[in-house]
């Protein structure tokens, strides 16, 4: 009998473990309206992976359009076959996944550019990240908004592994393991892996690996400002009565020195 690991789909496991396109688009849509007093229509998702967020965007309104950019042809093909395939004909006509470098995007002007799941941390040199931020600003429509996320806290500077159980609506539940395998305090290099563990004892080790720079919020804000963005806001997550993150992000001037936190950032053109 084949093991659960041998029949598992890593991209689907990733979506179940890491992504929440509905909550992400809730935040993006609401925040853009708050900042600009109108709804956005055109969204570009950089480092889009399977395009799940693009698909969620076009579901929201008949006027919404999205295009996702990524260099990985295999993951784009998976997204086209799995995520775009379940859209209606009208929705599918309003989303496009493109194999291209985010530093050389199509000549289109979106209302919103997204760089989520810390994907831009692949750009480990200051000059490269500043160049990317500058390119995003140039590509945005006038009064467009750039959305990013970041994580930190004192645990982010450690070698560690964290595990949590994931409910799987497609089949058997599984365990998601996040490993910070390498951190160099001099260069800021951070190497991370995602593993999946199954109840039959099988594993998918290093299903996904990342060689990043751990960029801090002050560095990110300074580079966005240097790239010419007019206002930069950080959104901090609140806590419920039991001391767990409540999923609601609000703009703040200062944050808590927690072991681990996730924040959103907006940068306005």
Buried (B, 14 or more C-beta within 10 A) or exposed (E): EEEBBEEBBBBBBBBBBBBBBEEBBBBBBEBBEEBBEEBBBBBBBBBBBBBBBBBBBBBBEEEBBBBBBBEBEEBBEBBBEBBBEEBEEEBBEBBBBBEBEBEEBEEEEBBBBBBBBBBBBBBBEBEBBBBBBBBBBEBBBEEBBBBBBBBBBEBBBEEEEEEEEEEBEEEEEBBBBBBBBEBEEEEBBBBBBBBBBBEEEBBBEEBBEBEBBBBBBEBBBBBBBEBEBEEBBBBBBEEEEEEEBEEEBEEBEEBEEBEEBBBBBBBBB
